[in-house]
């Protein structure tokens, strides 16, 4: 494995209030930061409001696939997680968001996909939380996980004993069940074959070489990761967390449903549940119509859905809703 080079470059940013085009209350300093895990340098951005005194900090964890610190991947640019960081900074909350190992600036030449496990992402999140704990500017640590990052985040938050946890569009059941639901509309016989493969992976059995038509999802090199991923039930892990929890879900999310949010809420009745009308999976306002909804995934200037940042900042700052 080849380690990436790392340079700290502070950048003074004038933020937008809630990313909606209004001038921010305060400016914030953003700098490049990194940690090293298993010989891999994992790169991120630390955004700190230019205010006096200690402040809370949030670790923002991206979703599945090659999603970078900003919520983007090679096929789409929505900047959703960057906008979340800006919205937090506008309210006096610092944050770190990062490129997962193997993604964007954390890309490593020669990384063997077959060695990757879900636990690696959990360990990376824990390492970032340790990094933040050492910074005396921060009065409390929160985790904000989006999509698959919600599951990563809730496990890391429990194990690292952080102050609070926020789930953004987090699934409410194990990944094998989510995949089955998402693939249920596929035609036979392909649907049945994929269900059988998921069942085999769920019990820890590798599929080995498969029909190339299934490689995008079940290729041999990703099967060990899927086995490790399927072992984690979000409902079980969110129930273990002892601290404030906020669960946020949009009604026009094509990937994760309100029912997922309800399952998480049922597992942790003390959590606050916020349902945002018209918010989709990339945290933007969108209709249910599939084409128009997916179009927002590649609109980097489209602001976050109205009503998202307020409950998140209230939870972190411990403020009651007016």
C-alpha positions as CSV (number, residue, x, y, z in Angstrom):
1,X,0.0,0.0,0.0
2,X,1.2,3.5,-0.8
3,X,0.5,6.2,1.7
4,X,-0.9,9.5,0.4
5,X,1.1,12.7,1.0
6,X,-0.5,15.2,3.5
7,X,-0.3,19.0,3.7
8,X,-2.2,21.2,6.1
9,X,-3.6,24.2,4.3
10,X,-5.8,26.6,6.4
11,X,-8.4,28.3,4.3
12,X,-10.6,31.1,5.6
13,X,-14.1,30.7,4.3
14,X,-17.0,33.1,4.5
15,X,-19.9,30.6,5.0
16,X,-23.4,30.8,3.8
17,X,-26.2,30.7,6.4
18,X,-27.6,27.2,6.1
19,X,-26.2,27.2,2.5
20,X,-29.1,29.3,1.3
21,X,-27.3,32.3,0.0
22,X,-27.5,34.5,3.1
23,X,-24.4,35.9,4.7
24,X,-23.2,33.8,7.7
25,X,-23.2,35.1,11.2
26,X,-19.5,34.2,11.5
27,X,-16.6,33.0,9.3
28,X,-15.0,29.7,9.8
29,X,-11.5,28.3,9.3
30,X,-11.3,25.1,7.3
31,X,-8.1,23.1,7.2
32,X,-7.0,19.7,5.8
33,X,-6.4,17.1,8.4
34,X,-5.6,13.4,8.3
35,X,-5.2,10.3,10.4
36,X,-3.4,7.1,9.6
37,X,-5.0,3.7,10.0
38,X,-3.5,0.4,8.9
39,X,-0.8,2.3,7.1
40,X,-3.5,4.2,5.1
41,X,-3.6,8.0,5.4
42,X,-7.3,9.1,5.6
43,X,-7.9,12.7,4.7
44,X,-10.6,15.0,5.9
45,X,-11.6,18.6,6.4
46,X,-11.9,20.3,9.8
47,X,-14.2,23.3,9.9
48,X,-14.0,25.5,13.0
49,X,-16.2,28.6,13.5
50,X,-14.1,31.7,14.3
51,X,-15.7,32.2,17.7
52,X,-14.3,32.5,21.2
53,X,-14.6,29.7,23.8
54,X,-15.1,26.0,23.6
55,X,-17.6,24.6,21.1
56,X,-19.2,21.3,20.2
57,X,-17.8,19.3,17.2
58,X,-19.5,16.8,15.0
59,X,-17.9,13.9,13.0
60,X,-19.8,13.7,9.7
61,X,-19.7,10.2,8.1
62,X,-20.6,9.6,4.5
63,X,-22.7,6.9,3.0
64,X,-21.9,3.7,1.0
65,X,-19.9,3.3,-2.1
66,X,-17.2,5.8,-3.3
67,X,-18.8,8.7,-1.5
68,X,-16.4,11.4,-0.4
69,X,-16.4,13.9,2.5
70,X,-18.7,16.3,0.6
71,X,-21.3,13.6,-0.2
72,X,-20.1,13.3,-3.8
73,X,-18.8,10.5,-6.0
74,X,-17.5,10.2,-9.5
75,X,-21.0,10.0,-10.9
76,X,-22.6,12.8,-9.0
77,X,-21.9,16.2,-7.2
78,X,-24.5,17.3,-4.7
79,X,-22.2,18.7,-1.9
80,X,-24.8,17.7,0.7
81,X,-22.4,16.9,3.5
82,X,-20.3,20.0,2.8
83,X,-23.5,22.0,3.2
84,X,-24.3,20.3,6.4
85,X,-20.8,21.3,7.7
86,X,-21.4,24.9,6.6
87,X,-24.8,24.9,8.3
88,X,-23.3,23.7,11.6
89,X,-20.5,26.2,11.4
90,X,-23.0,29.0,11.0
91,X,-24.5,28.0,14.4
92,X,-21.1,27.7,16.2
93,X,-20.6,24.0,15.7
94,X,-17.3,22.6,14.4
95,X,-17.1,19.5,12.3
96,X,-14.8,17.0,10.6
97,X,-15.9,15.2,7.4
98,X,-13.6,12.8,5.6
99,X,-12.9,10.7,2.6
100,X,-13.3,7.0,3.6
101,X,-10.4,4.7,3.0
102,X,-10.1,3.9,-0.6
103,X,-12.1,7.0,-1.7
104,X,-11.1,10.4,-3.2
105,X,-8.0,11.8,-1.5
106,X,-7.9,8.7,0.8
107,X,-7.5,6.5,-2.3
108,X,-4.6,4.0,-2.0
109,X,-3.0,2.4,-5.1
110,X,-3.1,-1.4,-4.9
111,X,-5.8,-1.5,-2.2
112,X,-7.1,-5.1,-2.3
113,X,-10.9,-4.8,-2.1
114,X,-11.2,-8.4,-0.8
115,X,-9.4,-7.3,2.4
116,X,-11.9,-4.6,3.3
117,X,-14.4,-5.2,6.1
118,X,-17.2,-3.1,7.6
119,X,-15.3,-3.0,10.8
120,X,-12.5,-1.0,9.1
121,X,-14.9,1.9,8.6
122,X,-16.0,1.7,12.2
123,X,-12.4,1.7,13.4
124,X,-11.6,4.7,11.1
125,X,-14.6,6.7,12.6
126,X,-13.3,5.8,16.1
127,X,-9.9,7.1,15.2
128,X,-11.3,10.4,14.1
129,X,-13.2,10.7,17.3
130,X,-10.0,10.1,19.2
131,X,-8.4,12.8,17.1
132,X,-11.2,15.2,18.1
133,X,-11.0,14.3,21.8
134,X,-7.5,15.5,21.9
135,X,-8.5,19.0,20.7
136,X,-9.2,21.3,23.7
137,X,-11.3,23.7,21.7
138,X,-14.2,21.2,21.6
139,X,-16.6,20.9,24.5
140,X,-18.5,17.8,23.3
141,X,-18.3,15.3,20.5
142,X,-21.2,14.2,18.3
143,X,-21.5,11.8,15.4
144,X,-23.6,12.6,12.3
145,X,-24.0,9.6,10.0
146,X,-25.6,9.7,6.6
147,X,-27.1,6.5,5.0
148,X,-24.6,3.7,5.6
149,X,-22.7,6.2,7.6
150,X,-25.5,6.2,10.1
151,X,-24.8,2.5,10.9
152,X,-21.0,3.1,11.0
153,X,-21.7,6.1,13.2
154,X,-24.0,4.5,15.7
155,X,-21.5,1.7,16.3
156,X,-18.6,4.1,16.6
157,X,-20.6,6.5,18.8
158,X,-21.5,3.7,21.2
159,X,-17.9,2.3,21.5
160,X,-16.3,5.8,21.8
161,X,-18.9,7.1,24.4
162,X,-19.5,10.3,22.5
163,X,-22.1,12.9,23.7
164,X,-24.7,12.4,21.0
165,X,-25.7,10.9,17.7
166,X,-27.6,12.1,14.6
167,X,-28.9,9.7,12.0
168,X,-29.6,11.2,8.5
169,X,-31.4,8.9,6.2
170,X,-30.2,5.8,8.1
171,X,-31.6,2.4,7.4
172,X,-33.6,0.6,10.1
173,X,-32.7,-3.0,9.3
174,X,-29.6,-5.0,8.4
175,X,-28.2,-4.5,5.0
176,X,-29.2,-7.9,3.7
177,X,-32.9,-7.0,4.3
178,X,-32.4,-3.6,2.8
179,X,-30.9,-5.1,-0.3
180,X,-33.7,-7.6,-0.6
181,X,-36.2,-4.7,-0.5
182,X,-34.4,-2.6,-3.0
183,X,-34.0,-5.6,-5.4
184,X,-37.6,-6.9,-5.0
185,X,-38.8,-5.3,-8.2
186,X,-36.2,-7.1,-10.4
187,X,-37.7,-9.7,-12.8
188,X,-37.4,-13.4,-12.4
189,X,-35.3,-15.5,-12.5
190,X,-32.7,-12.8,-11.6
191,X,-34.6,-11.7,-8.5
192,X,-34.7,-15.2,-7.0
193,X,-31.0,-15.8,-7.8
194,X,-30.0,-12.6,-6.1
195,X,-32.1,-13.4,-3.0
196,X,-30.4,-16.8,-2.7
197,X,-27.0,-15.1,-2.9
198,X,-27.9,-12.6,-0.2
199,X,-29.1,-15.5,2.0
200,X,-25.9,-17.4,1.5
201,X,-23.8,-14.3,2.4
202,X,-26.0,-13.6,5.4
203,X,-24.9,-17.0,7.0
204,X,-21.3,-16.2,6.3
205,X,-20.8,-18.3,3.2
206,X,-18.8,-16.9,0.2
207,X,-20.4,-17.3,-3.2
208,X,-17.1,-17.7,-5.0
209,X,-17.1,-17.0,-8.8
210,X,-20.5,-16.0,-10.1
211,X,-22.2,-15.1,-13.3
212,X,-20.6,-11.9,-14.6
213,X,-24.0,-10.3,-14.9
214,X,-24.1,-10.1,-11.1
215,X,-20.6,-8.7,-10.6
216,X,-21.6,-5.1,-10.0
217,X,-23.2,-6.1,-6.7
218,X,-21.8,-9.6,-5.8
219,X,-18.3,-9.8,-7.3
220,X,-16.0,-12.2,-5.6
221,X,-13.8,-9.4,-4.1
222,X,-16.6,-7.6,-2.4
223,X,-18.3,-10.7,-0.8
224,X,-16.2,-10.7,2.4
225,X,-17.2,-7.1,3.0
226,X,-20.9,-7.9,2.5
227,X,-20.7,-10.7,5.0
228,X,-19.2,-8.4,7.6
229,X,-21.7,-5.7,6.8
230,X,-24.8,-8.0,7.0
231,X,-23.9,-8.9,10.6
232,X,-24.8,-5.4,11.9
233,X,-28.4,-4.6,12.8
234,X,-29.0,-0.8,13.2
235,X,-31.9,-1.3,15.5
236,X,-29.7,-3.3,17.9
237,X,-26.9,-0.8,17.8
238,X,-29.0,2.4,18.2
239,X,-30.6,0.7,21.3
240,X,-27.2,0.4,22.8
241,X,-26.3,4.1,22.6
242,X,-26.7,5.9,25.9
243,X,-27.1,9.6,25.0
244,X,-29.1,12.1,23.0
245,X,-30.2,10.8,19.6
246,X,-31.8,12.6,16.7
247,X,-33.3,10.5,13.8
248,X,-34.0,12.5,10.6
249,X,-35.7,11.2,7.5
250,X,-37.2,12.7,4.4
251,X,-40.5,11.6,2.8
252,X,-39.2,11.6,-0.8
253,X,-36.1,9.4,-0.2
254,X,-36.0,6.7,-2.9
255,X,-33.4,4.6,-1.0
256,X,-34.4,4.8,2.7
257,X,-37.9,5.0,3.9
258,X,-39.8,6.7,6.7
259,X,-40.4,3.1,7.9
260,X,-36.7,2.8,8.4
261,X,-36.7,5.8,10.7
262,X,-39.7,4.4,12.6
263,X,-37.8,1.2,13.2
264,X,-34.8,3.1,14.6
265,X,-37.2,5.2,16.7
266,X,-39.0,2.1,18.0
267,X,-35.6,0.6,19.0
268,X,-34.6,3.8,20.9
269,X,-37.9,5.4,22.2
270,X,-36.0,8.3,23.8
271,X,-34.7,9.5,20.5
272,X,-36.1,12.5,18.8
273,X,-37.7,11.7,15.4
274,X,-37.9,14.4,12.7
275,X,-39.6,13.6,9.4
276,X,-39.0,16.3,6.7
277,X,-41.6,16.6,4.0
278,X,-40.1,16.6,0.5
279,X,-36.5,15.7,1.5
280,X,-34.8,13.0,-0.5
281,X,-31.7,10.8,0.1
282,X,-29.2,13.5,-0.7
283,X,-30.9,15.9,1.7
284,X,-32.4,18.1,-0.9
285,X,-36.0,19.1,-1.7
286,X,-37.3,16.8,-4.4
287,X,-40.5,15.2,-5.7
288,X,-41.2,11.5,-5.5
289,X,-41.1,11.2,-9.3
290,X,-37.9,9.2,-9.9
291,X,-36.3,11.2,-12.7
292,X,-36.7,14.6,-11.1
293,X,-35.7,13.2,-7.7
294,X,-32.5,11.7,-9.1
295,X,-31.7,14.9,-10.9
296,X,-31.0,16.6,-7.6
297,X,-28.2,14.1,-6.9
298,X,-26.1,16.0,-9.4
299,X,-27.0,19.6,-8.5
300,X,-24.1,20.8,-6.4
301,X,-25.6,24.3,-5.9
302,X,-29.0,23.2,-4.8
303,X,-29.5,24.0,-1.1
304,X,-30.3,21.6,1.6
305,X,-33.9,20.9,2.3
306,X,-35.5,23.5,4.5
307,X,-35.9,22.2,8.0
308,X,-32.8,20.0,8.1
309,X,-30.2,22.1,9.8
310,X,-32.4,23.5,12.6
311,X,-33.2,20.2,14.4
312,X,-29.6,19.1,14.1
313,X,-28.1,22.2,15.6
314,X,-30.8,22.3,18.3
315,X,-29.9,18.7,19.3
316,X,-26.2,19.4,19.4
317,X,-26.6,22.7,21.3
318,X,-29.2,21.3,23.7
319,X,-31.8,23.9,22.8
320,X,-35.5,23.3,23.1
321,X,-37.6,24.0,20.0
322,X,-39.4,27.4,20.2
